[in-house]
Amino acid sequence: MSPSPACGVKPPLSASTIVADATHMSHTLTIDGYMRTKQGIPTGEHLESHSFYVGGYSWRIRYYPNGQDEASTDYISLDLATTRNWVFSDGQIPVALNQKVDKPRLVEFCIQLADEAEAEPSPYPEYRMVKSFGSLERHGYPKFIKRSDLERSRYLRDDSIAVRCDMAVVNFRTDEVGCSTGCQVWGMVPPSNLHEHLGDLLSSEKGADVAFEVGDETLKAHRWLLAARSPVFSAELFGAMMESGSGAVVRVDDMEADVFKALLHFVYTDDLPAMKGEEEFVMSQHLLVAADRYDLERLKFICADNLCKHIEVGNVAAVLELADTHHCPRLKEACLDFLTAPKRLPAVLATDMFEHLLKKCPSIALDLIAKLGAGSRMHGGPSNDWAAAGSIMGGNEWGARWN
């Protein structure tokens, strides 16, 4: 018989912690041209928002302007649908969002009307649900609001309404704490600070064995770490350069020193220096080019995500050219969505930047025409934007084709 604690023998100790991690996201869906959707989409059919990403999964809001079924024909119906995992072609979840690959166990979501002009909460009751993931492929509110009530409310403004969905995706995990050999349990293991140590290694230049001449500056680094992070660095630093004996100093052309410093910071720490506003927008453009050059896919993804937040009339042509040149489909799609929003296209098409873009990347004209075509079919016919597009993108030929 095993001795009991009362006999003076200390038993092995172990402990574990159940952790519920919640990832939050808010997505606003704006329906411009409400009356056209009401007239053109029959009961039971829906339009969808673009995908937004929470908990490592892709989600969409579905909008039924004439109700989900015969019982809700006098109502607008809304529901939330999960489509697929958000993954790269190699199967990796984008670490930029710090999401786990595990299937979420619980999804809480709230859908309500939004008044973007006044930023006030809706007086209508918010619709909130908590669902287990297994039961949530599509769930929502067949009788979200009566169309007659909506059309009398202040939430229908200039034939436009906005719906906001607030979400929390919960994953559960169990962490082991302590050990089973009789040692005392002191608490949770602290998070990794490897990135801090590698950042210190970069700034101290201790053990650096390669130098980069960028502009008027010389920046030192460690070839083994660069090679581990980038196949391009690996080929440069351990390939022909090393064999020729010229790899100790590498000249970097067509890049500013501040951009290369930020690139090195990312390579060592897997993060970007703190930036905001215009600085973030400008640096993200340069870093996206650098990320494509050195095959740093995650950095490229982060830069594209940053640029999506800063798209406006004055810069969309430059961002779209960048997305097309450096093969960023998500960023390109965001630019095309921005351009095809009602009443926005004529102002953008009239700029010199957009005329330059169409000459340099003529395929974008076809992408834009296709996007406009999908929109016109959805809303029951061509909009005034077609005339602007036709007059600038090829003159009478486009106008004759699409009018």
N, C-alpha and C positions, 0 to 999 in steps of 0.2 A: 504494500500500500504506500502511495506517495505521501511524504510528510506534508502536514498542513502548515499554514502560516503561523498557527499557534505554537508550533514546535520550534519556531525561531528561524525557519528557512524562508527567505524572501522569494516569492514566485516571479517568473518572468513577467514583464510588463509590456503591454502594447496598447495602442490607441488609434482611432481613426476619426476622421471628420467628414460629414456629408456637407458638400458645398453646393448651393443653388446659385449658379451664375446667370444673371439676367442681362441681355443685350437689348438696348432700347433704340427705337427709330421712329421718326415722325415723317409721314409722306403726305403732301397735299396734291390732290388731283383737281385741276381746273377744267371745266367743261365750257369752252367758248363756242357759241352758236347753239345754245340750249334748244331753241325752237326747231332748228334743223334736225337735231338728234331725235326730238320728239316726233317730228313728221316722217323721218326716214328710217327709223329703227323699229321694227315690229315687236310686239310682246314676245318675250322669251329669248330675244337676241340681245347681245350686249356689246359694249365697247370696253377696252381695257386700258389701264394706265401702263406706262412703261414699268419695267421691273425695278424693284428696289430690294436691297439686300440686308437681311437681318439674320443673325445666328447662323451664318454660313449657307443660308437658303435664299432662293429668289421668290419674291411675292409680287402679286398684282392686285389692284382694286378693279373689280368688274362693275360696270355701270349699265343698268337696264332702264332706259328712259321711259319705256312703257310697261314696266313690270316684268317680273321673272316668270309669271304664269298667269293663267286666267283669273285666279283669285286676287291678283295684285295689279290688274290692268290700270287702275286709277292712281297708282303709286309709282314712285321711283324706287327701284330695288338696287341695293348695293351688296356686294359680298367680297370677301377676301379669299384669294386662291394662292396656294403654293405650287410652283411649277417644277423646278429642278434645282439641284445643287449648283452653286456658282463656282465653277472650277476652270482652271486653265487646261490646255490640251494635254498637259502631262499629268493631270489628275490632282494638282496641288490646289488647295483652297488658298485664296489670296490672303496672306498673312497681314496685309495692310490693315484689315479690319479686326485683327486679333480675335478671329472667331475659331471655334472648335469644330472639328469634323463630325463629332458625335451628333446623332439625331436628337433634336430638341424634344423634351418630354412635355412641355407645357407652352401654350401660346396664349397671351392675353392681348386683346386688341379693342380699341375704342374708335368708332367712326362717328363723326359729327360734321355738320355744316360749318364752314369757316367764312368769316367776314374779313378778307385780307385788307380791305381799305381802312377798317376801323380797328382791326385786331381785337375784336370783342368776342366773347364766347357766345355760342348760339343759345337762344332761349328754348329751343326744342330740346327734348331729352337726348342725351348722348347714348349711343348704343354700345354697350360694353359686353364682352364675352370672354370667358376663360375656357379654353378647350385643350384637351390632350392632343398631342401631335397626330397620333394615329387616327383620330376622328376628324382631323382638319385637313381635307384636301380642298374643300370649298365650303365656306360657311358665311352667313351674313344675314341681311335683313330684307325679306321680300317686300315689306311695307315700311320702307324707310321714312318716306314723307309723301303725303298726297300732292300730286302735281298742282292742284288748285290752291293748296296752302302755300306751296313754294312760290307760285307765280304771283301771289299777293304779298310776299315777304320781301324784306330788304336784302335777302340773300341772293335773289336774282337781280343782277346789276349789269346793265348793258348786254343783256342776253348771255350772261356768263354766271356760273356758279362754281363754288370751290368746296371740296370735301376733304377733310383731314382725317387721316388714320394714324393713331398712336399705337405703337406695338411694343410688346416685351416678349422676347423668346427666351425661355428658361431651359438651361441644361443642368442636369444633376451629375455630380461626380463624387467619388469617395477618395479622400486623401489619407494615406497612412501616416501616422504620427508616432514618433518614438521608435523603439526597437523591442525585440523579443528576448533579449539576453539578460534582462534584469536591470538595465540602465534606467535612470529616472527620465520621465517624459517632461521636456522643458517647453514644448510648444511647436508651432508650425515652423517648417523650414523656410528661411527667408527666400524671396524671389531672386532669380539669377541677376547678377550685376556684371556679367561677362562683358556686356557692351560698354560699361563704364571703364573697365580695365583696358579694353582694346582702344577706347577713345583716348585714354591717358597714354597708351603706347604710341599712338599716332602723334599726339601733341609733344611728347618728350623726344621723339625720334630715336629712342634707345634701340640699338640693334638694327637700325634702318640700313638696307643694302642696295637701294635703288633711289635715284633722284629724277625728278621730272622738271624740266624747264618749261614753264608756262608763262608767256609774256615776259616780264622782267623778273619773275620770281622763280626760285628753286624750291621745290617741295619734296621732302624725303618720305619714303614709305618702306614697307617690307614686302618683297616680291612674293614670298610664300603665301601671305594672306591675300594679296591681290589676285594671285593665280587661283586660289581656292574659291574666290567669289565671282570671278569673271573669266569665261573661256577666252575672251579676247586678250585680257591681261596675261593669261596663262600662255597663249601662243606667242605673244610679244616678248615676255620676260624669260620664258624657258625654251623658246624656239630659235628662230634665226638670229635674233639679237644676241642671245647668249653664245651661240656658236661662233658668231663673228667677233665676240669680245667687246661689243659696243653697248651692252645692256646696262652698264652702271649709270649712265645718264640718258634719259629718254626725252626727246623734244616733242612737246604736244602743241600742234598748230590748230588754228581755228577754234580756240577755246580761251575764255578769260580765266585768270587765276582764281577769282572768287568762285567760279562755277566748278573748277577742278577741285578746289578745297571742299566744297559741299559734296562733290562726288566721293572724295576720299572719306569724308565724315560718314557718309552713308555706308560705304564699303566696310568700314571698321565697326560701326555702331548699329547698322541696320535701321537707321533713323535719319531724319533731316534736321539741320539746325532750325531753331525757332524762327519762323517768319510769319508775316501776316500782310493782308491787303495787297497793295501794288507790288511790294517786294516779293511776296509769295508768287504772284502771277508772273512776273518777269523771270524770276529764278526758275520756276517750274517749266517755262518754255525752254530755257537753255539746258536744264537738267534732263528734260525729255530727249533732246537731241543727243546729249552725252550718254544717257542710258541706252539708247538705241545703238550708239557707236560701240559701247563696251558690253552689250548684251546683258544688261542688268534688268531683267524683266519686272521684278517687283518695284524697282525705282521708277521704271517707265509707267507702271500702273499707278503709282502714287501721284506722279506728276500729272498724268491724264485726269485723275480724280480731282486734283487741285484746280486744274484749268477749267473743268466743268463748272466749278463754283463761281468763276469769274467771267463767263461768257456774256458779252453785251454787244450792242449794235456796232460800236466803234472798233471792236477787236475780233468779231466772229470770223471774218475772212482770214485773218492771220492764223487764228487757232485752227480753222478748218484746213488750211494749207499744211500746217504742221501735222495734223492728224492724218491727212492723206499721204504725206511724204514719208512719215515714220510708222505707218501701218498701225494706227490706234483706232480700231473699229468703234469702240464704245465712245471715245471722244468725238469721232466723226459723226456718229449718230446723234449725240447731244447737240452738236452744231446744226445739223439738219433739222432737228426738232425745233431749235430756237428760231431758225430761219423761216420755217413754215407756220409759225404761230400767226394768227390773224393780224393783219395791218402792220406787220413788222418787216416783211420781205421787201417792199418797195424802197424803204429807207436804206436798207443794207445794199441792195442791188445798185443803187445810185452812187455808191462810194468808189473811189479810184482803186482801193484795195481789192474790192470784189472783182472789178474788171481785170485787174492783174491776176487774181486767182484763177479766173476762168481761162485766161490765156495760158497760164502755167500748168493747170490741172483741168483740162477740158472735160474729163470724165465726171467731174463734180456737177457739171450742168445736167448730165443725164441722171445722176443720183437725186438732184434737187427736183427735176421734172417728175421722176418716179414718185418721190415723196409727196409732191403736190397732187399728182394724179390719184394717189391713194386717199388723200384728204378730200379731194373733190368728190370722189365716189362715195365716201363715207357721209358727206354732208349734202349730197343731192345735186351737185353741179359745180362748175368752176366758180371760183371767187374772183374778186377784183385783183388779187395777187397774180393771177394768170396773165393779165394784161401787162403788168409790170415785168414779169418774168419774160414774156414773149418779146417785149420791146427791147430788152437788154441782152438776153441770151440768144442772139442769132436773128434778131429783127423779126420781119414778117413771117419767116418760116415757122418759128415756134408759135407765134400767135395764130397762124392759120391751122396749125396742127392741133392746138388745144382749145380753141374757141368754138 
